[in-house]
Amino acid sequence: MEEPSDAELLRRHSAGDAQAFARLYDRHDRKSFDYLRRLLHPADAATAEDLHQEVWLAVARAAAQYDESKARFVTWLFTIARNRVLDWQRQQGRAGWELLESAEALPDAPRLQPPERVEAGRMAEAVVEAVEALPIAQREAFVLFSFDELSLQEIAALTKVPLETAKTRLRYARDALRQRLQAWRTADV
């Protein structure tokens, strides 16, 4: 039997099927939580958890408003999450938002020998620092594309910019990361 689509699960939820919402949540809760963690500073783990719950409450309340012809469910979900983070930051008086691409999101290296582990850890730190140093708009485009696997069209819709702007932000982010990591490698030799 074929799995119901996200849109179908939302329709069932709107019709009163609690199991449909539970299936939808199980399908996407990790992805949405990871997205929130990347938008927030690592010290804000409790905030990420609180916002994660608020996002899913908003999804439950707005399920009938979802239009699959306008966006995939994940894009809609991330839009809700992004808006909730921006609201929270305004409430906190924060000018910008932090991104953490922590070691848990980087590939594990359990078979590396101690010197290689040290080097992999240093490289991971350099990558995190390079991503964090990107301007916010470029950082967001890079994370959404590289880690959350959204298409450029979805990124443009989520961030409410033209497609060409989303492409440019991603290109600038990649160029900046390439330059920064090349400089790190050169300095490390």
N, C-alpha and C positions, 0 to 999 in steps of 0.2 A: 504494500500500500504506500502511495506517495505521501510524503510529508506536506502538510498544508503550508501555503506561503505565509509570510509575515502579515500581508494584507488580509488574508483569510482569517488568521488568528485574531487580528484586531477586530474584524467584523463580528466574529463569534463572541469576542469579549463584549463588544457593544450590545450584543443580543443577550448578554447575561451569562455566558459560559466562562466560569472562573478558571476552569482547566486550560482554556485557550490562552488566557493571559499568563498563567503559570508556565506554559510551554514557550511562549514568546520570551518571557523573562529568562528562563533557563537557556534559551538559545543565544541571548544577547547581553546578559548581565555582566559577564566578564569583560567583554569588549567595551561596554559603556563605562565600566569602572576604570579600566585601564586608560581610557581616553581622558577621564576626569583627572586621574593621577598625573598624566602627562601635562595637563593644563595647569595644575596646581604645584606649589612648592612641596618638596618631600615632607616637610614638617607638618603639612596640612592633611595627613592621612585621615584624621577624624573628620575634617571638613569634607574630604572627598567622599567618605562614607555617607555623611549627612546629605550631601548634594546628590549622590547616587540614588538615595531613597526618594528625594524630592523629584528627581528626573522621572523615576518610574511612576510616582504618583501622578505627575503631569501627563505622562503617556497614558495612564489608565483613564484619567479624566478627559483627555482630548482624543481618545481613540476614534470616536465618530467623526472627527474633523480630518483625519488622515486621508490624503488623496494620493493613491499610488501612481496616478498619471503624472503627478508633479515631482515626486522624488521616491527613491527607494526608502524602505523603512529605516535602514541604518543612517542614511543622510538625515532623515527627519529626526531620529533619535539623537544624533550628534548635534543637530541644530538646537534642540531643547536643552541638551547638556551644556553646550557652549553659552547659550543665553542665560542659563542658570548661574554659570560661573561668572559671567560678566555682571549679572545682578548682584551676586555675592560680593564681588570685588568693589563695586560701587558702594555697597553698604559698608564695606571695610575701609573705604577711602584709599584703595590701592590704585595707583596710576596705570600700572601694567600688570601682566600676569606672567607667572613663572612656568617654566616647562622643566619637567624632570624626565629624562630618559634614563632611568636608573639601571643598575646592573641586572636587575631581574628581567628587564626587557632585552638585554643583550644576550647573545648566545652563551650558553654555559660552556665551560672549558674544563671538565672534570679530569680529562686524561693528560692535561699538560703537566710537565715537570715543573718544580718550583721556580726556576728562572723564567720559564715561559709563562707561568701564571702571573708572575710579577709584571712581565712585559704586557701581557694581555690586559691586566688590570690598569696599567698606565695608559694603554691605548684606549680602553673603555672610558677612563677619566677624561682623556683628551677629546674623545668624541662627544661626551656629555657637555664638556666646557664649550666646544665648538658650536654645538646645537644651541646651547643656552645663550651664546654670544650673538646669535642671529637676531636681526630686528623681529619684532613680534609677528608681523604679517608673513615674513619669510619662514619663520619657525613653524607657524601654524600650517602653512602650505606643505612644508617638508614632512611634518609629523603626520598629517592627514593622508598624504600620498604614500609615504614610506612605511609607516607603522600601522595605520588604520586601513590602508589599501583602498582609499576612495579614489574615484576617477577624477580627472581634472574638472569635468563638468559638475561632478558632485561637490568638489571643493569650491568652485565658483558659486554654486547655489547656496551652499552652507555659509560661506563668508560674505555673500551678497555683493560679489564683484563680477565684472565681465570675465569670460573665459580667458581672454588674452592676458588679463591681469593675473589670474591664477597661474597661468603658464609662466609668466615673467617672474612672479614671486618664487616659484619652484626652481626655475633656472638660476636665479640670483642666489638662492639658498644653497643649491648644489655647488655653484662656483665658489661661494664663500667658504663652504665646508672643505672643498677640495684644496683651496689655497691655504686655509688654516692648518689642515692636517698635513699637507706637504711641508709647511714651515715647521710643524712639530717633528716630523720625521727627520728633516734636515738638521734641526737643532739637536736631535737626540743621537745623531751619528757621531 
